[in-house]
C-alpha cells in the first residue's frame, strides 16, 4: 500500500498533483471546497468567500502550447489565447481522460492541518475536514497545498463592466488584470484611468507573423 497524500484544492495544480501521486504509486485524496474542479478558472458570476474567481471576460495570457499538460495538448481548433470557458472545458476533459475525479471529495473544507505527536519519526499529519456540518480527521503521510495564491483578494470583486456604466474609474496597478479590466471598462465607463507605481512594457499577445509572444521569448 502506497503512502497517503492529502491534496487541498482541485484546480490545475491540484489535478496535476493527483496525477503525479498516482504515477509514483501514492494514494491521493483531494479535498475541494466547491462543487467543481478548475479552481480559479471555474467562473462564477458572484464572489464566494475563500474561493478565487476570474472575471467574465478573462482570456489567457499564455498561449495554449505553453500552458497545456505535457501529454494532453489542447484541441487543434482551440485558439492560441483562450477565453476562460475554453480553459475550464480543457481542465474537465483532462480530469476525465486521466480518471482523476474519483480521488476528489467535493464540498469539503480543510479546517486544520497539524503535525502528529510522533511527526519526528513518522512525518505524518492530522488533517481535519468539514462537510455538511460534520468534522472528520484522517492521518496522511504528506500534504500538498494547492489552494493557490489568489484566494484572498486585496481589491474589490470585479465580474463584469455593467455596474460601472457612466462612472469615472481608477484602476490601481498595471499588471495583466489591471490592463484587461481598464480596457473593458473603457467601453462603458465615462472615464478610466490607470495608476501605476512604476512604468511597464505593454505588449500584444501576438507578435511577428502571428506567433504567440511567449513562444518567441522562451
N, C-alpha and C positions, 0 to 999 in steps of 0.2 A: 504494500500500500504506500502510495506517494505521500509526501508531506502536504499538509493542508494550508492553503493560502487564501486569505481574505482580501478581496478587491473592492475598494469603495468607489463607486461610480461606474456607470455603463456608457460613458461617452467613447470617443475614439481611443483614448489611452486605456480605458478600462477594457474595451473589447480586445485591443492588442495584447493586453496583459493576460486575459483569459487564454488567448491563443498561444502565447509564449509558455504559459504554465503547462498547458496540455502537451506541447511539443517536448517539454522537459520531464514529463511523467509526473507532474504535480497535480494536486486536486484543488482546483479553484472554486471559490464561492464568491460571486459578485453581488454586492448589495447596492440597489439603485433606489433612491428616494422617490422618484417619479414613477409613472406607469409605462415608460417607454425608454428605448435606448436613444443615443445620439447626443446627450448632454447639451452642450452649447448650441449645436446645430438643430436641435428639436425646437422649432419656432412655436411660441405661444403668444397670443395677442394680449395677454395680461402678465404682469410681473408676478413671479412666485418667489416667496421668501426662501433663501437658501439654495436657489437654483438660477444659474446664469442663463440668459437667453438673448438671442440676437434680435435686431430689428428686422422688419418685414422685407426690406429691400436689399439686404446684405448679399453681396457676391464675394466669392473667394478672392483673396489677394495673391494666392499661389496657383500656378497652372495645374491642371489635372495630372500631368506627367510627374510633377514634383510632390504631390500630396497623396498619392494612392498607396495602398498596401502593396508590398513587393510582388506578391503572387496573385494580386487581384486588381488588375487595371480598371480604370473607368471605361464604360462602353464607348465605342468609337463615335457614336452620334451625340455624346455629351460635349458641350462647348469647352474650350480650354479654361475659361473662367466661368464658374457656375453660380447660379442662384442657389441660395441655401436649401431650397426644396430638393434640388438635384443631389446635393451632397448628402442630405438625410436619406434620400432614396438609395444612394450608393451604400451608406452605412448599414441600412437594413438588409440590403442584398448580401453584403459581406457577412453579417452575423448569421443569416440563414444558410448561406453557402458553407460556412465553416461550422455550422451546428453549435453555435455559442449560446443561444437563448436559454437552453435548459440549465445553464450554470448561473443564471441571474435570478435573484429574488427581488421582484419589483415592490414598490410602495413600502420599502423597508429602510428605516433611518438608523444609521450607526450613531449611537449616543455616547459611547465611550470605548476607548482602547487603552488597556493597561498591561504593563508587564506582569507576568505571573510571579509569585514568590520565588519560584525556582528558575527565574529567567537566566541567571548567570550560567546555569548548566544546560538548560533546555532551549533557551532562546524563544520561548513560546509567549503568546499574547492572549489575554482575555478580551474578547470582543462582544460588546453588548449592543443588541439591536432592538428596535421598536417597530411593531406593525399592528395596526388596528387596536392600539392601546395596550398591547401586551409586550412585555420585555422578555428577551431570551439572551442567554450568554453561551458562547462556544469558545473552544480553545483552538488557536491556529498557530502554525509554525512560523508564519510570516504574514505581513500586512502590506498591501500596496495601496497607497492613497492616490486615487485617480480622479479626484473631485474637481481638479482644475484650479486656476488662479483667478478666474473671473467671477467666482461665486458671490462675493460680497462687493456690490457696486460702490463706487465713490462719486457717482454722478446720478442725476435724476434718470428714471427709467424712460427710454425712448423706444417707441414701436413704429410709429408712422407719422408723417408730417401734418396731417389734417388739423390737429389741435393747435398748431402754431400759425394757422391761416391769418394773414394780415398783421402779424406781430413782428416786433423788432427782436432779433435773437442774437445772442452772443454765444458762440461755440468756443469753449476753452480747450485748447490742445490741437496740434496739427498732425496727429497720428492718422492711421488709416481710417479709424471710425470717425474721428473729427472731420476729416475731409469728406467722407461719404455722406455724413449727416448734413454738413453745411451745403453740399451740392444739392442734396434732395430738398432741403428746406428752401433753397433759393427759388424754387418754383411756386411756393405757396406763401412764404413769409413776406412781409413788407420790406425787410432789410435783414441781411445776415452778415455778421462779422465774425472773424476768427481771431482769437487771442492766442499767441504762441510765445512761450518763454524764450525760444531761440529759433533761428531760421531752419529751413528744411528744404530738401530737394523733392519736388512734386513730379512724379514720373507716371507715365502711362503704363497700363498693364501689358500693352503690346508695343514692341519696338520694330526695328527694321524688318521688312519683308513679312510682317505679321507674326513674328516669333514672340512667344511669351517672354517677358523680361527676365524671369528667373532662370530660364533655360540658357540665356545668353551670358548671364553673370556667373552662374555656378559651374 
